[in-house]
Structures are given as C-alpha cells and as structure tokens.
Amino acid sequence: MTDFLFTIYPWVKSLHIMAVISWMAGLFYLPRLFVHHVEQAEKVQGAPEIFLMMQEKLLKIIMRPAMIVTWACGLIMVFTPGIVDWSWIWPWTKGASVLAMTWFHHWLHKQHRSLEEGTNTLSGRTYRLMNEVPTVLMVVIVLSVILKF
C-alpha cells in the first residue's frame, strides 16, 4: 500500500491543489453574491430569484464537490507515510485552518438557506467582513505548508 501511495502522490497533490483553487474561488465569491443579494436584489424585479439560483449552483456544482475532493486528497496525502511530521506545528495549524474553512463553507450554506427562506438578518457589511475569513485562513494554510514551521 505504501508503494501505491507514493506512486499516486504527485497526482493526488495536483488534484488537491486544483480542488483547493476551485473551493477557494467559491468561498471568495459567495459572500459577494450575498452582499449584492441583500443590498441590490429588491431594486430589480426577479433579481432575488436569480441571486438564489446563482448561489445554489455555486454551492452544489462547484463548492461542495471541490471541498469533498480537497478533503479526500488531503487525507490521502496525510496517510502517505513520510509526508507529514506530526511533531512540527505546521500540520496542526493547517488542519485547524482547514476545519475552520469547512465550518465557513457550512456557515455560507446556512446563510444561503436563510436568504432562500426570507429569514436573513445579516447586512451587506456583515457579509463583506465575513468575506475576509477565507483570506485569513488561506494565508495561514499557505504559510504553514510552505514554511513548515
């Protein structure tokens, strides 16, 4: 099994990076859709439904599959012997950040549902502030993996 994991490692790592890029694109874009939804949608007839459709497709077609592939590839790499030294700090900071990013993904899904149900209580300003969460997490993850502190 170890030989197999070493053989597929470059492919898994490549797929992981592509999935992360796709997931991050959604994590950056969806809060911006929420901003426009809460601030502009009522000004144009039919716009709320268009925003909801865009949000739903982004969540289901891009973000969810990308998150699943990111996690699957990440776990395969973690279980490849010799790749992660758990005595260092970086795997723990990366892992905590990935868990936080996953929480953020689910929070975004919950916000979409509240917009869909008409129970949203958050402002465009709040969504703008929350849009910074994936940026901070991305910085921690990239520094953790590259610097390996």
Stockholm file with secondary structure:
# STOCKHOLM 1.0

chainA/1-149         MTDFLFTIYPWVKSLHIMAVISWMAGLFYLPRLFVHHVEQAEKVQGAPEIFLMMQEKLLKIIMRPAMIVTWACGLIMVFTPGIVDWSWIWPWTKGASVLAMTWFHHWLHKQHRSLEEGTNTLSGRTYRLMNEVPTVLMVVIVLSVILKF
#=GR chainA/1-149 SS CHHHHHHHHHHHHHHHHHHHHHHHHHHHHHHHHHHHHHHHGGGSTTHHHHHHHHHHHIIIIIIHHHHHHHHHHHHHHHTSTTSCCTTSSHHHHHHHHHHHHHHHHHHHHHHHHHHHHTCCCCCHHHHHHHTTHHHHHHHHHHHHHHHCC
#=GC SS_cons         CHHHHHHHHHHHHHHHHHHHHHHHHHHHHHHHHHHHHHHHGGGSTTHHHHHHHHHHHIIIIIIHHHHHHHHHHHHHHHTSTTSCCTTSSHHHHHHHHHHHHHHHHHHHHHHHHHHHHTCCCCCHHHHHHHTTHHHHHHHHHHHHHHHCC
//
